[in-house]
Amino acid sequence: MVRAGFAPVKGTRHQSYDAVRLDGSGPVGDRAWCLVDVDQRRVLRTVQHPSLVAVSAVASADGLALTLPTGAAVSGPAVPSGASLTCDYWGGPVTLDLLDGPHAAVMSSYLGRPVRLAAAPRGGVVYAGAVTIVSTGTLRALAERLGLPPDARTLDGLAARFRPTFVVESDEPHVEDSWVGGEVALGPARVRVTSRVPRCAVVDVDPVTGERGGRVLAALAAYRPRHASGELLLAVDAEVVVPGTVTVAGPG
């Protein structure tokens, strides 16, 4: 295991962690919060709001800290307001608990529209599998097609674009494709790999600045298969079979 991570607030920067705890619902803390447009009853998604990925969100016992790309920061408790809202998420309903705190005003100003911070039920704003996995072999193969050095910095940058829960070491490109339908051990945890992950234009959003304009999707189109929907496939989704804490051990 060379990388583990998730975003505490849906759509914000994909954070790296030394360890991620998996329970039966997936990574604990993953997309525990989201931003919502109350008037339209919609969960904000990166595909419509790519600037979200430039916001760093860090959860702690004291609440939630948000750092904008400008350097401005806000932190404090996210307090239940007592109100809930049923929103649309990818065409389906999800009921969210609206929160009070300093975060909404800062994010509304940053995004240029009124939004609220909300607490999501486990898996409520997670598209497809709870766990996603990609191999270093896959990332190296993509780096070479992009004309980038397949070094640790490049691989980390590419991983941040695909936002996997785990990056595992492998010399074989796309070895994870062969895991579909089987089970994989991740340290003390075990997951069942369910499908390959369809990719959209979000992979062309810079994971630090939130700006569009990458060449990743075009590179994938040259050699990767497509989902029935037409989207290109890279990495795999999985569900937790045996819970446990997965620790990053580094390459080797």
C-alpha positions in Angstrom: 0.0 0.0 0.0 1.6 3.2 -1.1 -1.2 5.7 -0.8 -4.5 6.0 1.1 -6.9 8.8 1.1 -10.4 10.4 0.8 -12.1 13.8 0.9 -14.0 14.6 4.2 -16.2 17.0 2.2 -17.5 15.8 -1.1 -15.7 17.3 -4.0 -12.9 18.9 -2.1 -9.2 18.0 -2.3 -8.4 14.3 -2.0 -6.4 14.1 1.2 -3.6 11.5 1.9 -3.6 9.7 5.2 -1.1 7.3 6.9 -4.0 4.9 7.6 -7.7 4.6 6.6 -10.1 2.6 8.7 -12.6 0.5 6.8 -15.9 -0.6 8.3 -18.8 -2.3 6.6 -19.8 0.9 4.8 -16.4 1.8 3.6 -13.7 4.4 4.6 -14.7 6.0 7.9 -14.9 9.8 7.4 -15.1 9.7 3.6 -17.5 12.3 2.3 -19.0 12.7 5.7 -20.1 16.2 4.6 -21.2 17.8 1.4 -22.2 21.3 0.2 -25.7 21.8 -1.0 -27.7 24.3 -3.0 -30.7 24.6 -0.8 -32.9 26.4 -3.3 -32.3 23.8 -6.0 -32.1 20.9 -3.6 -28.9 19.6 -5.1 -25.7 18.2 -3.8 -22.7 20.1 -5.3 -20.6 17.8 -7.5 -17.1 18.4 -8.9 -18.2 17.9 -12.5 -20.2 21.1 -12.2 -18.0 22.9 -9.7 -14.4 21.9 -10.4 -13.0 24.7 -8.2 -14.1 22.6 -5.2 -11.0 20.4 -5.6 -8.8 23.4 -4.7 -10.3 23.5 -1.2 -8.6 21.5 1.5 -10.9 20.1 4.1 -9.5 18.6 7.3 -11.7 17.0 10.0 -10.8 17.0 13.7 -12.3 16.5 17.1 -12.9 20.3 17.1 -14.9 20.2 13.8 -13.9 21.0 10.3 -11.2 23.3 8.9 -11.4 24.6 5.3 -8.5 26.2 3.5 -9.1 28.0 0.2 -6.6 28.3 -2.6 -6.2 32.0 -1.7 -4.8 30.9 1.7 -7.9 32.1 3.5 -9.0 29.6 6.1 -12.0 28.9 8.4 -12.4 26.3 11.1 -14.9 25.5 13.8 -17.6 23.0 14.8 -20.3 22.0 12.3 -23.3 22.1 14.5 -26.6 20.4 13.6 -29.2 23.0 12.8 -32.2 20.7 13.4 -33.3 21.0 9.8 -32.9 18.4 7.1 -33.3 18.5 3.4 -33.9 15.9 0.8 -31.7 16.6 -2.2 -31.0 15.2 -5.6 -27.8 13.2 -6.0 -27.3 11.7 -9.5 -31.0 11.4 -10.0 -31.8 9.8 -6.6 -33.0 11.3 -3.3 -30.6 11.7 -0.3 -31.7 13.2 3.0 -29.0 15.5 4.5 -28.8 17.2 7.9 -28.1 20.9 7.4 -25.4 22.4 9.6 -24.6 25.7 11.2 -21.1 27.1 11.6 -18.7 29.4 9.8 -18.2 27.3 6.7 -21.3 28.2 4.6 -20.5 31.9 4.4 -16.9 31.3 3.3 -17.8 28.6 0.7 -20.7 30.7 -0.6 -18.4 33.6 -1.2 -15.8 31.4 -2.8 -18.3 29.6 -5.1 -20.3 32.8 -5.9 -23.6 31.2 -4.9 -25.3 30.5 -1.6 -24.5 27.0 -0.3 -24.9 25.2 3.0 -22.7 22.6 4.7 -24.6 19.3 5.4 -23.9 16.0 7.1 -24.4 13.0 4.8 -25.5 9.5 5.8 -22.8 6.9 5.2 -22.4 6.4 1.5 -25.2 8.8 0.8 -23.1 11.0 -1.5 -20.7 8.3 -2.8 -21.1 7.4 -6.4 -20.7 3.7 -7.1 -18.3 1.7 -4.9 -17.4 2.6 -1.3 -13.7 1.7 -2.0 -11.7 2.5 -5.1 -8.3 0.9 -5.9 -5.7 1.7 -8.6 -2.2 0.2 -9.0 1.1 2.0 -9.4 1.6 0.0 -12.6 -1.6 1.6 -14.1 -0.5 5.1 -13.1 3.0 4.6 -14.5 1.6 3.4 -17.8 -0.6 6.5 -18.0 2.3 8.8 -17.1 4.3 7.4 -19.9 1.5 8.0 -22.4 1.3 11.6 -21.1 5.0 12.0 -21.6 5.6 12.5 -17.9 8.4 10.9 -15.8 6.8 8.0 -14.0 8.3 9.1 -10.6 6.7 9.3 -7.2 5.6 12.9 -7.6 3.9 12.2 -11.0 2.2 9.1 -9.6 0.9 11.0 -6.6 -0.4 13.8 -8.9 -2.2 11.3 -11.1 -3.6 9.5 -8.1 -5.1 12.7 -6.9 -6.9 13.2 -10.2 -8.5 9.7 -9.9 -9.2 10.1 -6.1 -8.8 6.4 -5.2 -9.1 5.2 -1.6 -6.0 3.1 -2.1 -3.0 3.0 -4.5 -1.4 -0.5 -4.4 2.1 -1.4 -5.7 2.3 -3.4 -8.9 4.6 -3.6 -11.9 1.7 -4.8 -14.1 -0.4 -2.0 -15.7 -4.1 -2.4 -15.0 -3.7 -5.5 -13.0 -6.7 -4.4 -11.0 -8.9 -5.1 -14.0 -8.4 -8.8 -13.4 -9.6 -8.6 -9.8 -13.2 -7.9 -10.7 -15.4 -10.5 -9.1 -12.8 -11.6 -6.6 -11.5 -10.6 -3.2 -8.4 -8.6 -2.4 -6.6 -8.3 1.0 -5.7 -4.8 2.1 -3.6 -5.3 5.2 -6.0 -6.8 7.8 -9.1 -5.7 5.7 -10.5 -7.5 2.8 -12.7 -6.2 -0.1 -14.7 -7.7 -2.9 -13.9 -6.0 -6.2 -17.2 -5.3 -8.0 -16.5 -3.3 -11.2 -14.2 -1.1 -13.1 -14.7 2.7 -12.6 -16.1 4.9 -15.4 -14.3 8.2 -15.7 -15.6 11.6 -16.8 -14.0 15.0 -17.5 -13.2 15.5 -13.8 -9.9 13.7 -14.3 -8.8 16.7 -16.4 -9.3 19.1 -13.5 -6.0 20.0 -11.8 -6.2 18.5 -8.3 -4.5 21.5 -6.7 -5.8 24.6 -8.6 -9.2 23.3 -9.7 -8.6 24.5 -13.2 -9.7 22.5 -16.3 -7.4 21.7 -19.1 -5.6 18.4 -18.5 -4.9 15.7 -21.2 -5.7 12.7 -19.1 -9.1 11.8 -20.7 -7.7 12.0 -24.2 -4.8 9.8 -23.2 -7.2 7.2 -21.8 -9.3 7.3 -24.9 -6.3 6.1 -26.9 -6.1 2.7 -25.2 -8.6 2.1 -22.5 -12.0 0.3 -22.9 -15.3 2.1 -22.3 -18.3 1.5 -20.1 -21.6 0.8 -21.8 -22.4 4.4 -21.1 -19.4 5.4 -23.2 -17.2 6.5 -20.3 -13.6 5.4 -20.2 -12.6 2.8 -17.5 -9.7 3.1 -15.0 -9.3 1.7 -11.5 -11.8 -0.6 -9.7 -14.6 -0.2 -7.2 -15.0 -2.6 -4.2 -17.1 -3.3 -1.2 -15.8 -4.2 2.3 -16.0 -7.8 3.3 -13.7 -7.8 6.3 -13.3 -4.4 8.1 -9.9 -3.2 9.4 -7.4 -0.4 9.4 -5.3 -0.2 6.3 -1.9 1.4 6.8 0.4 3.0 4.2 3.7 1.1 4.1 5.3 2.8 1.1 6.6 1.2 -2.1 8.4 -2.1 -2.0 
